[in-house]
Structures are given as C-alpha cells and as structure tokens.
Amino acid sequence: MIFKDVSLLVLAGGESSRMGFPKYLLPASGGTVTDHIINRLGGMFTEVIVAGRGLELTRTDARVVEDVRMKRTPLVGILSGVLAAETPRVFVIGCDMPFVRKQLIRRLVIETDSDVVVPVVRGYHEPLCAVYSSSAAENIQRYLDAGGSKVTGFYSSVTVTEISEQEVRKADPFLESFINLNTPRDYEKWSSVWAE
C-alpha cells in the first residue's frame, strides 16, 4: 500500500557532535543508515526526500533538499521537506532512528485532520517520528522568525493529534521506533540488530 498523499522525509542535517561522524553516513544494512531507512520504508510513500546541508547522497530514488535556513535545528529540516514535498503531508523520521515500525507509520498516517500527528511516549512528544502537513509551514516559519528552535515549540499554534503510548504500543510493543543512534556506543549496541 502506497500513501499517495504522503512523502517520506528523512532528516539528515544534524551536527552529529556526539557521534563524531555524520550519522546519515553510518554503515548499515543496505549501505548507510539512510539507505537502510529508504530501502525499508520508501516503497510506502509517493516520494522520498532527504533534508540536510551539503549532503553526499547518490541515490536516484530520493530527492535531496538543502535546508532552507542556516539555523541548526531539526525543525528547519522539517520545514525544508514540507515546502519541497509534492504531497500535502510528510512522515518525518530522523536518520538516526532506523528501527521505526511500519505498523506505527500506518497508525500515524491514517489521522488526516490535523497539522501534526505525533506519538506521545513516556509523557513526551516524539516529533522526529511524526506526520506534518503543509498547512503547518507558515506557523513553523513564524516561530523560527521569532527565534524559536525547539521542534515542538510551534505546536501551540497549530492543530495537533497526539497518539497515546497505549496506541503506539499496539503498533510497536517495545517502542523500537524511538531508538536513537546518538553515540558510538549506541551504534555498536544496535548495529547488528537492523530491523527487517
């Protein structure tokens, strides 16, 4: 099943300061961690976008989008992808989150009446595994113009559907979708457990 009105947006623009190496280029099953995510999930979406700054990506089945602002925050990547997308919605995933479950994506994408659809896990939003609508772009830009940088900082100005942890666990019982590869230790721990 292809989500015809949704693009896959992989955020690859982080500084990777704790990893000490560009995370989007980390070796993984199928090439790099970015390749791994696209290979697993790309077929679910109308198009694949990878957003960042000065990215080295040679795939022909993904469109590289340069960050539209210099400010270092994942929110700039989200804005860049939303503005570039050929669809009215994007599913956002961080390039350091290679274990996201397809069932969870399906659960998020079926909610169509909000600017943002976001899981809530352990009492916190998971904004880098969420769906953003093009209708949120203006509010994101306004928030960035005002000096904001927190990914969820603009949520109060748009309509947000929260998916409870109970609902999330129906699709991802062990919350593997939210595993981050932030440090060499994380990478070493998880690199042999690539999701099927």
Stockholm file with secondary structure:
# STOCKHOLM 1.0

chainA/1-196         MIFKDVSLLVLAGGESSRMGFPKYLLPASGGTVTDHIINRLGGMFTEVIVAGRGLELTRTDARVVEDVRMKRTPLVGILSGVLAAETPRVFVIGCDMPFVRKQLIRRLVIETDSDVVVPVVRGYHEPLCAVYSSSAAENIQRYLDAGGSKVTGFYSSVTVTEISEQEVRKADPFLESFINLNTPRDYEKWSSVWAE
#=GR chainA/1-196 SS CCBTTEEEEEECCCCCTTTTSCGGGCEETTEEHHHHHHHHHGGGBSCEEEEESSCCCCCSSSEEEECSSSSCSHHHHHHHHHHHCSSSEEEEEETTCTTCCHHHHHHHHTCCSSSEEEEEETTEECTTEEEEEGGGHHHHHHHHHTTCCCTTTTGGGSCEEEECHHHHHHHCTTCGGGCCCCSHHHHHHHTTCCCC
#=GC SS_cons         CCBTTEEEEEECCCCCTTTTSCGGGCEETTEEHHHHHHHHHGGGBSCEEEEESSCCCCCSSSEEEECSSSSCSHHHHHHHHHHHCSSSEEEEEETTCTTCCHHHHHHHHTCCSSSEEEEEETTEECTTEEEEEGGGHHHHHHHHHTTCCCTTTTGGGSCEEEECHHHHHHHCTTCGGGCCCCSHHHHHHHTTCCCC
//
